[in-house]
Amino acid sequence: MVTDYMRAVVLGAVLGMSSLSLIYMIGVAIDTKEPQQPQSNFTVVDKYKGCDVVQWSYSPLAEYKYFLHCKS
């Protein structure tokens, strides 16, 4: 009699965990996000004699550096 009760408890636990796992996996599959575009810390701010003036920023230091990028 005790074995029938334990069998029912174990079967209920297995079915419950299987159902929760299935619901979780379906939820994860539905909640897929689109990939984010990488943010660049380079910005073209001006032109100088046919070259691009590029601003480079490193946000943790809040400083900007500028350089010329000339296409050959």
Secondary structure, DSSP 8 states (H G I E B T S, - for coil): -HHHHHHHHHHHHHHHHHHHHHHHHHHHHHT---------SEEEEEEETTEEEEEEEETTTTEEEEEEE---
